[in-house]
Amino acid sequence: MIPKKPVFFDFETFSNPLRNHIHRVYACGWMHKDRYYQSWGKNALKEFTAWCLHFALSTEKKDPKIRLIGFNNSRFDNFFLMREIVHNGLQPIFTMSDSSSILSIELGRMKIWDLIRFLPGYSLSKVCQDFNAPSDMIKSAFPHFFITDWDKLDYEGPVPTKVFWPKKYIPNYIDQEDNHWNLKKECLFYLKKDVLATKWVFETLKTYIHECFYVNLEDYLTISHMSWELWAACTVQKMVKGEKEKQVPMLCPVMNGMYSF
C-alpha cells in the first residue's frame, strides 16, 4: 500500500458586510515534504485545488497518496474546497457530522482531514501554547477585517488601526510613527506560521498517541472515532511475558461486537 503523504494547509478569506458576508479565498498556503507553497489573489483557491487534483487523479505509481490536514477546516476551508472540486466536474465522497461540518473529503488518491477533531475546544494558538510549541510556531495575528474587497490586497501604507486587530493580539508597532505596512507580506507571513503550527501540532500529537497507545492517529476521523482503539489498547490487550501480545479471552466477544464510528 502506498503511504499517504501529509499536506498541511490553510486558507485566508475576506468578507464584505455590505455583501451578505460572503467569504472569498484570497490566499492559500500548504506544505508537502517540507516544501512550502503559496498562492495569492483571485485564483488562489483554483491554483491550490489544481495542485491537489494532480495527485488525487494521478495514475502514476510514483505519485503518492496525499492526506490534506488543516485545523478547523471541517467547519470552514472544506466547504470552499468541496465547491471548487465540484466545479471541476468531479464527485468526491464526503462525510458530514451535521450541516455545518464536512469531516472528510475523499477523491481518488486524496483524503482531507481535520486536526481539531482530536482537540475539541482548542484554538490553534491555545494548543501551541499548551503543547509548549517553539516560539517560531506560535500563531501570530492579522487584521482580517481590514480586507473587504479585492483591491485591498495591494495595500501598502500605515498599519491598520486597532479596530481591525484582535483585541488580545494588537502589535506593539501599531502606534509607532512613520510605520510602513505591506498587507501581502504580512498576510503571507501569518499564513505560513499557521501552516507550520498545524504541522508541528499534528506531528507532536501523533507521536505522543502512538508512543502511549500504539494507535495511528491518521486511521480515524475524530477523537470519539479513536476512543475504542484507545480503550482496547489500555484495557483489553496485555503483554504476556515471554509470549506475543494476547487478547483477554473474556472480552473478545465484546471486541468483535463493537466497531468505531
MIPAVEX-260418 format. One record per residue: residue number from 1; residue in one letter; x, y, z of N, C-alpha, C in turn. Coordinates in steps of 0.05 Angstrom, whole numbers. Layout:
BEGIN
PT vexse zase n.east n.north   n.up ca.east ca.north  ca.up c.east c.north   c.up
PT   NUM    A      X       Y      Z       X        Y      Z      X       Y      Z
...
END
This chain:
BEGIN
PT vexse zase n.east n.north   n.up ca.east ca.north  ca.up c.east c.north   c.up
PT     1    M     17     -24      0       0        0      0     17      25      0
PT     2    I     11      44    -17      26       69    -18     18      86      5
PT     3    P     37      95     22      30      112     45     19     139     37
PT     4    K      2     150     53      -9      176     48     11     197     59
PT     5    K     18     216     42      37      237     50     21     261     60
PT     6    P     26     270     84      11      293     95     17     319     80
PT     7    V     -4     334     76      -2      361     64    -17     379     84
PT     8    F     -2     397     96     -14      415    116    -22     441    101
PT     9    F    -46     451    107     -56      474     91    -73     492    107
PT    10    D    -77     517     97     -95      536    109   -102     557     87
PT    11    F   -126     569     91    -135      590     73   -138     616     88
PT    12    E   -137     638     74    -144      664     84   -167     675     67
PT    13    T   -187     686     80    -211      696     66   -218     724     75
PT    14    F   -234     738     59    -245      764     68   -275     763     62
PT    15    S   -290     780     76    -318      783     70   -326     812     72
PT    16    N   -347     819     59    -357      847     60   -384     848     73
PT    17    P   -386     863     96    -412      864    110   -435     876     93
PT    18    L   -427     890     72    -448      902     54   -456     883     32
PT    19    R   -443     860     31    -449      840     10   -455     813     23
PT    20    N   -471     813     44    -480      788     56   -458     771     69
PT    21    H   -435     784     75    -413      770     88   -404     745     73
PT    22    I   -406     745     47    -397      722     31   -366     722     31
PT    23    H   -355     699     39    -326      697     42   -313     690     15
PT    24    R   -290     703     10    -274      698    -14   -246     689     -6
PT    25    V   -237     668    -17    -209      658    -11   -190     675    -28
PT    26    Y   -171     688    -14    -151      704    -28   -123     694    -24
PT    27    A   -118     675     -6     -91      665     -2    -93     636      8
PT    28    C    -75     619     -3     -73      591      6    -44     586     12
PT    29    G    -39     571     33     -12      562     40    -13     533     46
PT    30    W      7     518     36       8      490     42     37     479     42
PT    31    M     41     458     56      68      446     58     67     416     52
PT    32    H     85     408     35      86      380     27    116     372     26
PT    33    K    123     351     40     151      341     41    170     363     48
PT    34    D    162     379     68     179      401     79    183     423     58
PT    35    R    168     424     37     169      446     18    143     462     21
PT    36    Y    147     489     23     123      506     27    115     519      1
PT    37    Y     88     519     -4      77      531    -28     56     552    -19
PT    38    Q     51     571    -37      31      591    -31     19     602    -57
PT    39    S     -6     610    -55     -19      623    -78    -34     648    -67
PT    40    W    -38     667    -85     -47      694    -76    -66     706    -97
PT    41    G    -87     719    -88    -105      733   -106   -130     718   -113
PT    42    K   -143     727   -135    -168      716   -143   -167     687   -151
PT    43    N   -144     678   -160    -141      650   -169   -127     632   -148
PT    44    A   -125     642   -124    -110      627   -103   -122     599    -98
PT    45    L   -149     598    -95    -162      572    -90   -160     554   -114
PT    46    K   -163     565   -138    -161      548   -162   -133     536   -165
PT    47    E   -112     552   -158     -85      542   -160    -80     520   -140
PT    48    F    -90     523   -116     -87      503    -95   -102     477   -103
PT    49    T   -126     481   -112    -143      457   -120   -130     442   -143
PT    50    A   -119     457   -162    -106      444   -185    -82     427   -175
PT    51    W    -67     438   -156     -44      423   -145    -54     398   -132
PT    52    C    -75     399   -116     -86      376   -102    -97     355   -122
PT    53    L   -111     364   -143    -123      346   -162   -102     331   -178
PT    54    H    -79     343   -182     -57      329   -196    -51     303   -182
PT    55    F    -50     303   -156     -44      279   -141    -69     261   -138
PT    56    A    -92     274   -133    -117      259   -129   -124     242   -153
PT    57    L   -120     252   -177    -128      239   -201   -105     225   -215
PT    58    S    -81     226   -204     -58      214   -217    -60     184   -220
PT    59    T    -50     174   -242     -49      145   -246    -20     135   -246
PT    60    E     -2     154   -240      27      147   -239     33     134   -212
PT    61    K     46     111   -212      53       97   -188     72     112   -170
PT    62    K     88     129   -183     108      144   -168     96     167   -151
PT    63    D     71     175   -159      58      196   -144     45     185   -118
PT    64    P     50     198    -95      39      187    -70      9     194    -67
PT    65    K     -4     178    -50     -30      186    -40    -25     209    -21
PT    66    I    -43     228    -19     -39      251     -2    -62     254     18
PT    67    R    -56     263     41     -76      269     62    -73     299     69
PT    68    L    -93     314     62     -93      343     69   -102     346     98
PT    69    I    -86     360    113     -92      364    142    -92     394    148
PT    70    G   -115     403    159    -118      431    167   -126     432    196
PT    71    F   -132     456    206    -141      460    233   -167     475    232
PT    72    N   -189     461    239    -216      472    238   -226     475    209
PT    73    N   -213     461    191    -222      462    163   -248     448    158
PT    74    S   -256     430    176    -282      417    172   -305     436    173
PT    75    R   -302     458    188    -323      478    191   -320     502    172
PT    76    F   -298     502    157    -293      526    141   -280     520    114
PT    77    D   -255     514    114    -240      511     89   -251     489     72
PT    78    N   -260     467     84    -270      445     68   -293     452     49
PT    79    F   -310     472     58    -332      480     41   -323     493     15
PT    80    F   -302     510     18    -291      523     -6   -279     502    -25
PT    81    L   -264     484    -13    -250      463    -29   -270     444    -42
PT    82    M   -291     437    -28    -311      420    -39   -325     433    -63
PT    83    R   -331     458    -60    -344      473    -82   -326     474   -107
PT    84    E   -300     479   -102    -282      481   -125   -278     453   -138
PT    85    I   -278     432   -122    -275      405   -134   -300     399   -151
PT    86    V   -323     405   -141    -348      400   -156   -349     417   -181
PT    87    H   -339     442   -180    -338      459   -203   -320     448   -225
PT    88    N   -302     430   -217    -285      417   -237   -298     392   -248
PT    89    G   -324     388   -242    -339      366   -253   -334     339   -240
PT    90    L   -324     340   -215    -317      316   -201   -337     311   -178
PT    91    Q   -339     286   -169    -358      279   -148   -343     265   -125
PT    92    P   -333     280   -106    -318      268    -84   -337     254    -64
PT    93    I   -326     236    -49    -340      223    -26   -335     240     -2
PT    94    F   -355     247     13    -351      263     37   -367     254     60
PT    95    T   -358     261     84    -371      254    109   -378     279    124
PT    96    M   -403     282    132    -412      305    147   -422     297    175
PT    97    S   -415     313    195    -426      307    222   -452     322    226
PT    98    D   -455     344    213    -480      359    213   -479     379    189
PT    99    S   -498     396    187    -498      414    163   -476     435    163
PT   100    S   -462     437    186    -441      458    187   -413     446    187
PT   101    S   -410     420    184    -383      408    185   -380     386    164
PT   102    I   -360     389    147    -352      367    129   -327     354    141
PT   103    L   -331     331    154    -309      318    168   -286     310    150
PT   104    S   -293     299    127    -273      290    109   -283     291     80
PT   105    I   -264     293     62    -269      292     33   -249     272     21
PT   106    E   -259     254      5    -242      235     -9   -246     236    -39
PT   107    L   -225     236    -53    -226      236    -82   -201     223    -93
PT   108    G   -204     200   -106    -181      186   -117   -160     180    -96
PT   109    R   -136     192   -100    -114      186    -82   -111     208    -60
PT   110    M   -132     223    -56    -131      245    -36   -153     242    -15
PT   111    K   -146     249     10    -165      250     31   -160     275     48
PT   112    I   -181     288     56    -178      313     72   -188     308    100
PT   113    W   -174     318    120    -176      310    148   -172     334    166
PT   114    D   -186     336    189    -186      359    206   -174     353    233
PT   115    L   -151     366    240    -137      361    265   -153     369    289
PT   116    I   -170     390    287    -184      400    310   -204     379    321
PT   117    R   -211     359    305    -229      338    314   -217     320    335
PT   118    F   -191     323    339    -177      309    361   -170     327    384
PT   119    L   -177     353    380    -171      373    401   -195     391    404
PT   120    P   -218     380    411    -242      396    412   -240     418    433
PT   121    G   -250     442    426    -249      464    445   -223     480    443
PT   122    Y   -204     471    428    -179      485    426   -178     504    401
PT   123    S   -164     526    404    -156      542    381   -127     534    375
PT   124    L   -118     541    351     -91      534    344    -70     547    362
PT   125    S    -76     572    369     -57      587    387    -57     574    414
PT   126    K    -80     566    424     -81      554    451    -67     527    452
PT   127    V    -71     511    432     -58      484    432    -28     487    429
PT   128    C    -18     507    414      11      512    412     22     520    439
PT   129    Q      7     537    453      15      546    479     16     523    499
PT   130    D     -5     507    500      -6      485    519     13     462    513
PT   131    F     20     459    488      39      438    480     68     448    480
PT   132    N     72     473    490      98      485    491    112     485    464
PT   133    A     98     494    444     110      496    417    133     515    416
PT   134    P    152     511    398     174      531    395    163     558    389
PT   135    S    177     579    396     167      606    392    160     613    363
PT   136    D    176     602    344     171      608    316    146     594    306
PT   137    M    134     576    322     109      563    314     84     576    326
PT   138    I     88     594    345      65      606    358     50     624    339
PT   139    K     24     620    338       7      635    320      9     665    325
PT   140    S     11     680    303      13      709    305    -15     721    300
PT   141    A    -16     746    293     -42      760    289    -43     774    262
PT   142    F    -67     779    253     -71      793    228    -98     807    228
PT   143    P    -99     831    217    -124      847    217   -144     838    195
PT   144    H   -156     815    198    -173      804    177   -195     823    168
PT   145    F   -207     837    186    -230      854    179   -222     879    163
PT   146    F   -196     883    160    -186      906    144   -192     901    114
PT   147    I   -192     876    106    -196      869     78   -226     865     73
PT   148    T   -238     881     56    -266      878     49   -271     875     19
PT   149    D   -249     878      3    -252      875    -25   -225     868    -37
PT   150    W   -225     859    -63    -201      851    -76   -180     873    -77
PT   151    D   -188     898    -80    -169      920    -84   -152     924    -59
PT   152    K   -161     915    -36    -145      918    -12   -120     900    -11
PT   153    L   -119     880    -28     -97      861    -28    -70     875    -36
PT   154    D    -72     897    -49     -47      912    -57    -40     934    -37
PT   155    Y    -52     934    -14     -49      956      5    -20     957     16
PT   156    E     -9     981     15      16      988     29     13    1015     41
PT   157    G     19    1018     66      16     1043     79     17    1040    110
PT   158    P      5    1059    124       5     1057    154     -8    1031    163
PT   159    V      0    1022    186     -12      998    198    -41    1003    203
PT   160    P    -59     983    196     -87      987    202    -92     993    231
PT   161    T   -112    1009    237    -117     1017    264   -127     994    282
PT   162    K   -127     999    308    -133      978    328   -160     964    324
PT   163    V   -179     978    312    -206      967    309   -206     942    291
PT   164    F   -185     939    274    -184      916    256   -169     892    268
PT   165    W   -156     896    290    -140      874    301   -155     860    324
PT   166    P   -148     834    328    -159      820    352   -150     834    377
PT   167    K   -167     838    396    -160      854    420   -136     844    435
PT   168    K   -132     818    435    -110      806    451    -84     806    435
PT   169    Y    -85     813    410     -61      810    393    -54     835    377
PT   170    I    -60     858    388     -53      883    375    -22     887    376
PT   171    P     -9     889    353      20      891    353     31     917    365
PT   172    N     55     914    377      66      938    391     73     960    372
PT   173    Y     79     954    346      88      975    328     65     991    316
PT   174    I     41     986    324      18      999    312     18    1029    317
PT   175    D     29    1037    340      29     1066    347     55    1080    341
PT   176    Q     74    1066    328      99     1078    321     95    1098    297
PT   177    E    110    1120    298     108     1139    276    123    1129    252
PT   178    D    114    1138    229     128     1131    203    129    1100    198
PT   179    N    109    1086    209     109     1057    203     98    1052    175
PT   180    H    109    1032    163     101     1024    135     93     995    136
PT   181    W     70     989    125      59      961    128     51     951    100
PT   182    N     61     927     94      54      914     68     35     891     73
PT   183    L     10     894     64     -10      874     71     -3     846     61
PT   184    K      6     844     36      12      817     25     35     804     40
PT   185    K     56     819     46      78      808     60     70     798     88
PT   186    E     55     815    102      47      808    129     27     784    130
PT   187    C      9     784    110     -10      762    109      3     735    103
PT   188    L     21     735     84      34      710     76     52     700     99
PT   189    F     64     718    114      79      710    138     61     697    158
PT   190    Y     38     710    163      18      700    182      8     672    174
PT   191    L      2     670    148      -9      645    137     11     622    140
PT   192    K     36     627    134      57      607    135     60     597    164
PT   193    K     59     615    183      62      607    211     39     589    219
PT   194    D     15     594    209      -8      577    215     -4     549    204
PT   195    V      7     547    179      12      521    167     33     506    182
PT   196    L     55     520    190      77      507    205     67     498    232
PT   197    A     50     514    245      39      507    271     22     482    269
PT   198    T      5     481    248     -12      457    244      6     432    241
PT   199    K     27     434    225      45      412    221     58     403    247
PT   200    W     67     423    263      81      416    288     61     403    308
PT   201    V     37     413    310      18      402    329     10     373    320
PT   202    F      6     369    294      -1      343    284     21     323    290
PT   203    E     46     329    284      68      311    288     72     305    317
PT   204    T     69     325    334      73      322    363     51     304    374
PT   205    L     26     309    367       3      293    377      5     265    367
PT   206    K     11     261    342      12      234    330     33     218    344
PT   207    T     57     229    349      79      215    362     71     208    390
PT   208    Y     59     227    405      51      222    433     31     199    435
PT   209    I     10     200    418     -11      180    419      0     152    411
PT   210    H     18     151    392      29      126    384     47     114    406
PT   211    E     63     131    418      81      122    439     65     112    464
PT   212    C     43     125    470      27      118    493      8      94    488
PT   213    F     -4      93    465     -26       74    460    -22      57    435
PT   214    Y      0      60    420       4       45    396    -19      47    376
PT   215    V    -30      71    374     -52       76    356    -43      97    336
PT   216    N    -51      94    311     -44      113    290    -66     133    287
PT   217    L    -60     158    294     -79      180    293    -93     182    266
PT   218    E    -79     177    245     -90      182    218   -111     161    209
PT   219    D   -114     140    225    -134      120    218   -162     127    225
PT   220    Y   -166     151    238    -192      158    249   -199     187    240
PT   221    L   -225     193    242    -235      219    235   -237     238    259
PT   222    T   -243     228    282    -248      244    306   -237     230    330
PT   223    I   -236     244    353    -226      232    377   -245     211    387
PT   224    S   -271     214    383    -290      194    391   -288     169    373
PT   225    H   -281     173    348    -276      151    330   -253     134    339
PT   226    M   -233     147    351    -209      134    360   -212     122    388
PT   227    S   -232     130    403    -234      123    432   -235      93    436
PT   228    W   -248      78    419    -250       49    422   -222      37    421
PT   229    E   -206      45    402    -179       34    400   -162      41    424
PT   230    L   -165      65    434    -150       73    458   -159      56    482
PT   231    W   -185      52    485    -195       36    507   -184       7    504
PT   232    A   -185      -4    480    -175      -31    476   -145     -33    482
PT   233    A   -130     -12    474    -101      -13    479    -95     -12    508
PT   234    C   -112       2    524    -107        5    553   -117     -19    569
PT   235    T   -140     -31    561    -153      -50    579   -157     -78    568
PT   236    V   -157     -81    542    -163     -107    530   -138    -123    524
PT   237    Q   -117    -110    514     -93     -124    507    -73    -123    529
PT   238    K    -60    -146    534     -40     -148    555    -15    -160    543
PT   239    M      8    -152    553      33     -164    544     39    -187    563
PT   240    V     41    -211    552      47     -235    568     77    -240    566
PT   241    K     90    -241    588     119     -244    589    127    -270    574
PT   242    G    146    -266    555     156     -289    540    139    -298    517
PT   243    E    115    -285    514      98     -292    492     89    -268    476
PT   244    K     76    -272    454      67     -250    438     43    -238    452
PT   245    E     36    -214    443      13     -199    455    -12    -216    451
PT   246    K    -28    -218    472     -53     -234    471    -76    -217    480
PT   247    Q   -100    -224    471    -124     -210    480   -136    -226    503
PT   248    V   -148    -211    521    -162     -224    543   -186    -239    532
PT   249    P   -187    -266    534    -208     -282    521   -236    -273    528
PT   250    M   -241    -266    553    -268     -259    562   -279    -235    546
PT   251    L   -261    -217    538    -270     -192    525   -271    -194    494
PT   252    C   -262    -217    483    -262     -220    454   -289    -217    442
PT   253    P   -311    -228    453    -337     -224    441   -345    -195    441
PT   254    V   -337    -180    462    -344     -152    464   -330    -137    441
PT   255    M   -304    -144    437    -289     -130    416   -301    -136    389
PT   256    N   -308    -162    385    -319     -169    359   -346    -157    353
PT   257    G   -360    -149    374    -387     -138    371   -388    -108    370
PT   258    M   -365     -95    371    -364      -66    370   -348     -57    346
PT   259    Y   -352     -32    339    -338      -20    317   -335      10    322
PT   260    S   -316      22    308    -312       50    311   -331      65    293
PT   261    F   -340      88    301    -358      104    284   -353     133    289
END
